[in-house]
Amino acid sequence: MNEQPISRPRNRAATVGLVIALIFFIQCVAFPAILVTFMSSWGIRFVNTNPTHPLAGLGETVVELSILTFPLDMIAGSVAIALGTFGLCVARKPERPGARKSILGIVLGILVLLLPFLTFWQWATAFRQ
């Protein structure tokens, strides 16, 4: 009774594209969220009353990191879209799964390309005030 486990074919391009898109999407969402928090009335009051607190420099650090990671976000978003597209082509074969992962990787890759511009827009509007 030695039954071999059934090996399901995998769509590695869809999985890798989704993982890359998820990692960079989380990073791209965290930066604007931190900036919005520190540009709120609470954040401004916190920085003005506690200028030596370690969190006081978090907003500035996030802006600097978002500038440094901008090229990496563009590359990762493009790679996620390319792998998602390739995974979608592979998923058209009946024995290959992964169409949902591919579509989600493409959508998140597009968001990874767009969200750094939102961060820069928030940063620029903060200096106009």
C-alpha positions as CSV (number, residue, x, y, z in Angstrom):
1,M,0.0,0.0,0.0
2,N,2.7,2.5,-0.9
3,E,0.7,5.2,-2.6
4,Q,2.6,8.0,-4.1
5,P,1.2,11.5,-3.3
6,I,-0.3,13.2,-6.2
7,S,2.0,16.0,-7.2
8,R,0.1,19.0,-8.5
9,P,1.8,21.2,-11.1
10,R,2.7,24.6,-9.8
11,N,2.8,28.0,-11.4
12,R,6.0,29.3,-10.0
13,A,5.9,32.6,-12.0
14,A,2.5,33.4,-10.5
15,T,3.7,32.6,-7.0
16,V,6.9,34.6,-7.2
17,G,5.2,37.6,-8.8
18,L,2.6,37.6,-6.1
19,V,5.2,37.4,-3.3
20,I,7.3,40.2,-4.8
21,A,4.2,42.4,-5.2
22,L,3.0,41.7,-1.7
23,I,6.3,42.6,0.0
24,F,6.7,45.8,-1.9
25,F,3.0,46.7,-1.6
26,I,3.2,46.4,2.2
27,Q,6.3,48.7,2.1
28,C,4.5,51.2,-0.2
29,V,1.4,51.3,2.0
30,A,3.4,51.7,5.2
31,F,5.2,54.8,4.1
32,P,2.1,57.0,3.3
33,A,0.4,55.6,6.5
34,I,3.3,56.8,8.7
35,L,3.5,60.1,6.9
36,V,-0.2,60.7,7.3
37,T,0.1,59.9,11.0
38,F,2.9,62.3,11.6
39,M,1.3,65.1,9.5
40,S,-1.9,64.9,11.6
41,S,-2.5,67.3,14.4
42,W,-1.5,64.6,16.9
43,G,1.8,63.9,15.0
44,I,2.7,67.6,14.8
45,R,1.9,68.2,18.5
46,F,3.9,65.0,19.4
47,V,7.0,66.2,17.5
48,N,6.8,69.7,18.9
49,T,6.5,68.6,22.5
50,N,9.0,65.7,22.3
51,P,11.6,66.6,19.8
52,T,14.2,64.1,21.3
53,H,11.8,61.2,21.3
54,P,13.0,58.4,18.9
55,L,9.6,58.4,17.1
56,A,10.0,62.1,16.3
57,G,12.4,61.4,13.5
58,L,10.3,58.6,12.1
59,G,8.5,60.8,9.6
60,E,11.7,62.2,8.2
61,T,13.3,58.8,8.1
62,V,10.3,57.4,6.2
63,V,10.6,60.2,3.6
64,E,14.3,59.6,3.1
65,L,13.7,55.8,2.8
66,S,10.9,56.3,0.3
67,I,13.2,58.4,-1.8
68,L,15.9,55.7,-1.7
69,T,13.6,52.8,-2.4
70,F,11.8,54.6,-5.3
71,P,13.9,52.9,-8.0
72,L,13.6,49.6,-6.3
73,D,9.8,50.0,-6.1
74,M,9.7,50.7,-9.9
75,I,11.8,47.6,-10.6
76,A,9.8,45.3,-8.3
77,G,6.5,46.6,-9.7
78,S,7.6,45.9,-13.2
79,V,8.9,42.5,-12.3
80,A,5.7,41.6,-10.5
81,I,3.6,42.7,-13.6
82,A,5.9,40.7,-15.9
83,L,5.8,37.5,-13.8
84,G,2.1,37.9,-13.3
85,T,1.6,38.2,-17.1
86,F,3.8,35.2,-17.7
87,G,2.0,33.2,-15.0
88,L,-1.3,34.1,-16.5
89,C,-0.1,32.8,-19.9
90,V,1.0,29.6,-18.2
91,A,-2.3,29.3,-16.3
92,R,-4.2,29.1,-19.5
93,K,-3.1,25.5,-19.9
94,P,-5.7,23.2,-18.3
95,E,-3.3,21.4,-16.0
96,R,-1.7,24.5,-14.6
97,P,-3.3,26.5,-11.8
98,G,-2.4,30.0,-10.7
99,A,-4.7,32.4,-12.6
100,R,-5.9,34.1,-9.5
101,K,-2.3,34.5,-8.2
102,S,-1.3,36.0,-11.5
103,I,-4.1,38.5,-11.6
104,L,-3.5,39.5,-8.0
105,G,0.2,39.9,-8.8
106,I,-0.5,42.1,-11.8
107,V,-2.9,44.3,-9.8
108,L,-0.5,44.7,-6.8
109,G,2.4,45.3,-9.2
110,I,0.4,48.2,-10.7
111,L,-0.3,49.6,-7.2
112,V,3.4,49.2,-6.3
113,L,4.2,51.4,-9.3
114,L,1.7,54.0,-8.3
115,L,2.0,54.3,-4.5
116,P,5.5,55.8,-4.4
117,F,4.1,58.8,-6.4
118,L,1.4,59.1,-3.7
119,T,4.1,59.2,-1.0
120,F,5.9,62.0,-2.9
121,W,2.7,63.9,-3.4
122,Q,2.0,63.8,0.4
123,W,5.5,64.8,1.1
124,A,5.4,67.8,-1.3
125,T,2.0,69.0,0.1
126,A,3.4,68.9,3.6
127,F,6.1,71.4,2.6
128,R,3.6,73.8,1.0
129,Q,1.8,74.3,4.3
